[in-house]
Amino acid sequence: MPHASEGAVETRGLEPVPDDERTGHARQLFPTWVAANISVLLLTMGAGLIVFNGLNFWQVLTVAVAAPVVSYGIVGLVSLAGKRGGSPGMALSRAVFGRRGNLLPGALIWVARWGWETINAVTGAYAVLTVLDLLFGVKRDTPLIVITLLLFVACTFLVSGLGIRALRVCGTWSAYLFGAFSALVLVYLVAHTDWSAVFDRPAGSTAMMVAGIGTLAAGGISWVPSGPDFTRYLPRSVSGRSMVGWTVGGAGIVVLPMVLMGAVMAVGTPDLATAQDPVSFIGELLPAWIAVPYLLIALVGMLLINSMSMYSAGFTAQTLGIKVPRAWAVSVNAVISLILGFLLMVVATSFIGSFISFLTLLAVAFSAWIGVFGVDMLRRRTYDGAALMDTTRAGAYWYRGGFAWSATAAWGTALVLGLLFTEVDWFSGPFAGTWPGENGLGWVITTVVAAALYAVLPRERTPAPTDEASTAEAPGAEAPTEEVRTEEEKLPVA
């Protein structure tokens, strides 16, 4: 029976999860990351690889395989910190940056989540509007846009406020349903697609393939700081390799077919990639008996993506010192996504342009934290649970003036340098015209620079743990678990 903190409404906040409340298996991560990718935006991104990047089918296949392996491989590796420390990612980040130093990346990641939640809310609202049009012929107007957006955000707030157990249950069922209807859509496309036109397309450049991998991987990169949030209830004995495998498998099993379907659709409908509305094309390309249930299930998926994001955002808000329960901290993001969503649906002129620009900046913003936190994971043998929760000057993770200066300096330098290589619709760094910049690799530069600087700068002394119950095993202590893994925990077969 689950503990009260893991029941119908989760009550646990930033504090580490005790060992006696840790249950489950690595395979539980599979539906979690399936649910995190149930979005029709992947269809639009697949179409963009054909229309904007000029790739052929086989190149799109390569991109669709490489991107989730790279991005969700990083998600899985950073998720190990949740198992080791039992706390959300941004709470564990206090041990790396210091109590005050953690406010800098924490604030940036929190703000970045506003954009991600806004994009998802808008896509969900468009899905509702498309279903209303297909079923009842109801055309959208401003009042209806506001109503659908409000309903979507309210449902997101409800599910994310319930906590981890509700997310697991909803994620599992939506994964089954979405998988079944995606297979139905795939069968329809196989039967109604001009495959000679699909396979006769000339190949694009390798540079455009690299750029495509970078753009598609950016969505996964945005989940990296949240990875520990979904693994902190797992027992310490769970295999680290299984955790990474189920994470990559859960994401890849959705990303691969969705991107390929979008690419196939774009061959016959090239304006799909430039549509202002990223959803209504489904009603135009598919018969209503497939389009309506498919959109409704995708709507549940997008609601879950937003709920997962807001779930993590609640923890991030708490690490910033907003002294309210996690469920109420989520409400801040809900209100912000409602306001920004209205502006994007009513005022903005290009949804897909805004989306790609946002993904590009999002990846850079998160990558500076990833580089520093990742190197720290290689070094750190324990997390002190009591110190993570101690926000006073006497706390072990206060360091000097509340900052771990080496981590903060590496993070800030890498962030600025990464932006110099980044170009979006409204911003262009001075080095954006170089090969890394043109291929959307600003986030890679950011990660490498952050990791390299933090690795060579003098490290603040890490205190000995004071709370044995929340202290994790050494990074090399996972090997014995491979001998006792059950068959169910073995890596998924692609």
Secondary structure, DSSP 8 states (H G I E B T S, - for coil): ---GGGSSS----SS---GGG----GGGHHHHHHHTT--THHHHHHHHHHHTS---HHHHHHHHHHHHHHHHHHHHHHHHHHHHH-S-HHHHTHHHH-TTTTHHHHHHHHHHHHHHHHHHHHHHHHHHHHHHHHHH-----HHHHHHHHHHHHHHHHHHHHH-HHHHHHHHHHHHHHHHHHHHHHHHHHHHHS-HHHHHTS----HHHHHHHHHHHHHHHHTTGGGGGGGTTTS-TTS-HHHHHHHHHHHHHHHHHHHHHHHHHHHHH-GGGGG-SSSSTHHHHHS-HHHHHHHHHHHHHHHHHHHHHHHHHHHHHHHHTT--S-HHHHHHHHHHHHHHHHHHHHHT-S-HHHHHHHHHHHHHHHHHHHHHHHHHHHHH-----HHHHH--STTSTT-TBTTB-HHHHHHHHHHHHHHHHT-EETTEE-TTTTSHHHHTT-HHHHHHHHHHHHHHHS--------S-GGG----GGGGGGGGGS--GGGS----
